[in-house]
Amino acid sequence: MNRHFPPPHAEARAAVSSDDARPRHPRRDDLLGDYFRAADTWESEIHRALRASRLRAWVAAGIATTIAVLSLAAVVLVLPLKEYAPYVIEVDRTTGHLEVMRALTPGAQAPDEAITEANLVRWIVARETYDPADIRTRFDEVRRTTRGDALADYRRLWTPDAPTNPVVRWGHGTRITTTVKAVSLLKPDTAAVRYVLTRIDDVTGATFTSHWVAIVSFRYADTPMRVRDRWTNPLGFEVTGFRADQESIGEAARAPAAQLSSPEGAARP
């Protein structure tokens, strides 16, 4: 039986003809590739954004935690410095002046401020006090620590036979004591001193008080002085200006024998 077999090249041509007969999509693979690449890019961007957001959240949380820890540490460090200190306020019933009572504690008042206040008090007491028993001592003390106009005024006050001379005015039967109430440093070289003058009549026992405020200008100078004067004034404290004004006239008190005869007693000695 004879069979007819086509030649091999004929089958190859037939296969090529059948492939050519199917529809072809030349861009499908390209589109799929673009799609998957876009999907990968989108996924990468989403993950990158999530990682960045998570990183920002951790950074913010870390900063907030650091601030909280530092704030707590600051409170703990400052807490021992916080204290409640009671203050006593003294009111002068005569003049209405308020004064906060304070103690010389570390940090509350500088040592040089305390020394200046002590020098001012000593000077005011020496100048305004009148006692026939120690007139010369107080006069010399004021003279050693006073300069300029303040010294000139003080010398005029004690001019012999002058009506302002305390000896001529009060004689030997009267004493005047000085009590300083407050010292306020207005400037580095100026202070206001409030004080009370009490005039005592040794004959009748009557007393009369008056309230004063003085504006005192002062300085610390290296003025040459004797050794014994330096012992009492080692820092060279000097008063250069003094003006006293009366705040109120007070009232006579403890006068069993007689009252003061005239308001002249309220005048400044």
C-alpha positions in Angstrom: 0.0 0.0 0.0 1.5 3.2 -1.1 1.2 6.2 1.3 2.0 9.8 0.5 3.9 11.7 3.1 4.3 15.4 2.6 7.8 16.7 2.8 9.0 18.1 6.1 9.3 21.7 4.9 5.6 21.6 3.9 4.6 20.9 7.6 6.8 23.8 8.8 5.1 26.1 6.3 1.7 24.9 7.6 2.6 25.6 11.2 3.8 29.1 10.3 0.6 29.7 8.4 -1.5 28.6 11.5 0.5 31.0 13.8 0.0 33.8 11.5 -3.6 33.1 11.5 -4.0 33.8 15.4 -4.5 37.4 16.5 -1.3 39.0 18.0 -1.1 41.7 20.9 2.3 43.2 20.6 1.9 45.7 23.6 0.4 43.4 26.1 3.6 42.4 27.7 4.8 46.0 27.8 1.6 47.1 29.5 1.8 44.3 32.0 5.4 45.2 32.7 4.4 48.9 33.2 1.5 47.8 35.5 3.7 45.7 37.8 6.4 48.3 37.9 3.8 51.0 38.9 2.5 48.6 41.5 5.9 48.0 42.9 6.6 51.8 43.0 3.3 52.5 44.7 4.0 49.8 47.3 7.5 51.2 47.9 6.2 54.7 48.3 3.5 53.6 50.8 6.0 51.7 52.9 8.5 54.6 52.7 5.8 57.0 53.9 4.8 54.7 56.7 8.4 54.3 57.8 8.9 58.1 57.6 5.7 58.7 59.6 6.8 56.1 62.2 10.2 57.7 62.5 8.7 61.2 63.0 6.4 59.8 65.7 9.3 58.3 67.5 11.3 61.5 67.2 8.4 63.5 68.6 7.9 61.1 71.4 11.6 61.1 72.2 11.6 64.9 72.3 8.5 65.1 74.5 10.0 62.5 76.9 13.2 64.4 77.1 11.4 67.6 77.9 9.3 65.9 80.5 12.4 64.4 82.1 14.3 67.7 82.1 11.2 69.5 83.5 10.9 67.0 86.3 14.6 67.3 87.0 14.4 71.1 87.2 11.5 70.9 89.6 13.4 68.4 91.8 16.5 70.7 91.8 14.5 73.8 92.6 12.2 72.3 95.2 14.8 72.5 98.0 15.2 76.2 97.3 11.5 76.9 97.8 10.7 77.9 101.3 8.0 79.9 103.1 9.5 82.6 105.3 7.2 84.6 107.5 7.8 88.4 107.6 6.8 90.7 110.4 5.7 94.1 109.2 5.8 96.9 111.7 3.5 99.9 111.3 4.4 103.2 112.9 1.1 104.3 114.5 2.3 107.9 114.5 3.5 108.3 110.9 2.0 105.3 109.2 5.4 104.2 107.9 5.7 100.4 107.1 8.9 98.5 107.8 9.6 94.8 107.1 11.5 93.3 110.0 14.4 91.2 108.6 17.3 89.3 110.0 20.9 89.4 108.6 20.9 86.0 107.0 23.1 84.8 104.1 21.9 86.2 100.9 19.2 88.5 102.5 21.5 91.5 102.9 24.9 92.2 101.6 27.6 92.8 104.2 28.5 96.2 102.8 24.9 97.2 103.0 24.7 96.2 106.7 27.9 98.1 107.4 26.6 101.2 105.7 23.4 101.1 107.6 25.3 100.7 110.9 27.5 103.7 110.0 24.4 105.8 109.2 22.7 104.9 112.4 25.8 105.7 114.5 26.2 109.0 112.7 22.6 110.1 113.1 22.6 109.1 116.8 25.8 111.1 117.4 24.6 114.2 115.6 21.0 114.4 116.9 21.5 113.3 120.5 22.0 116.0 123.1 23.4 115.1 126.5 25.4 117.7 128.5 27.5 114.8 129.9 29.1 113.8 126.6 28.8 116.8 124.3 32.4 116.9 123.4 32.7 113.2 122.6 29.7 113.3 120.2 30.9 116.6 118.6 34.3 115.1 117.8 32.7 111.9 116.4 30.5 113.8 114.1 33.3 116.1 113.0 35.6 113.2 112.1 33.0 111.6 109.9 31.5 114.6 108.2 32.7 116.6 105.2 31.5 119.4 102.9 28.2 121.2 103.4 27.2 118.8 106.1 30.2 119.7 108.2 29.7 123.5 107.6 26.1 123.2 108.7 27.1 121.3 111.8 29.7 123.8 112.8 27.2 126.7 112.4 24.8 124.8 114.6 27.3 124.8 117.4 28.5 128.3 117.0 29.1 129.8 120.5 26.3 132.1 121.7 24.2 131.3 118.6 20.5 130.7 119.3 20.8 127.4 117.5 23.5 126.1 119.8 22.0 123.3 121.8 23.8 124.3 124.9 22.3 127.8 124.7 18.9 126.5 123.7 18.5 123.6 126.2 21.0 124.3 128.9 22.1 121.5 131.3 18.7 120.4 132.5 17.5 118.8 129.3 18.5 115.7 127.4 17.5 114.6 123.8 17.8 111.0 122.9 17.7 109.6 119.3 16.1 106.3 118.3 16.5 105.2 114.7 13.4 103.5 113.3 14.5 102.6 109.7 17.2 103.1 107.2 16.4 102.9 103.4 19.2 103.1 100.9 17.8 105.2 98.0 21.0 105.2 96.0 24.5 103.8 96.5 25.5 107.2 98.1 22.1 108.4 99.5 19.9 107.1 102.3 16.7 108.0 104.1 16.8 107.6 107.8 13.7 107.8 110.0 14.2 108.4 113.7 12.5 109.7 116.8 13.8 112.5 119.0 12.7 112.3 122.7 13.3 115.4 124.8 13.6 114.8 128.5 13.3 117.5 131.1 15.4 116.3 134.0 13.7 118.8 136.3 10.1 118.0 135.7 10.4 114.5 134.2 8.4 115.5 131.2 9.1 114.0 127.8 8.3 115.1 124.3 8.7 113.1 121.1 8.9 114.1 117.5 9.4 112.0 114.4 11.9 113.0 111.7 13.2 111.8 108.3 16.6 112.7 107.1 18.2 112.5 103.7 21.8 111.7 104.1 24.5 111.7 101.4 27.6 109.7 102.2 30.7 108.2 100.7 33.7 106.0 101.6 36.9 107.9 101.1 40.5 107.2 101.8 41.0 110.5 103.7 44.2 110.6 105.7 43.3 110.4 109.4 45.0 109.6 112.7 45.5 106.0 113.7 43.1 106.2 116.6 40.4 107.8 114.3 41.0 104.9 111.8 40.2 102.5 114.6 36.7 103.9 115.0 36.2 104.4 111.2 38.3 101.9 109.4 36.5 102.2 106.0 36.6 106.0 105.8 32.8 106.5 106.1 32.0 110.2 105.5 28.7 112.1 105.4 28.7 114.9 102.8 25.0 116.1 102.9 22.3 116.1 105.6 18.7 117.5 105.5 16.1 116.6 108.2 12.4 117.2 108.0 9.8 116.6 110.7 7.2 114.0 109.9 4.9 114.6 112.9 4.9 116.5 116.2 4.3 113.8 118.7 2.7 114.3 122.1 4.1 115.1 125.5 4.1 112.1 127.7 4.9 111.1 131.3 4.9 114.7 132.6 3.8 114.4 136.2 5.1 117.8 137.2 4.4 120.0 134.2 3.6 120.0 130.6 5.8 121.6 128.0 4.8 125.2 127.8 5.0 125.7 124.1 5.0 123.9 120.8 8.6 125.1 120.4 9.6 121.7 121.9 8.7 120.1 118.6 11.4 122.0 116.8 14.5 120.2 115.7 17.5 120.5 118.1 
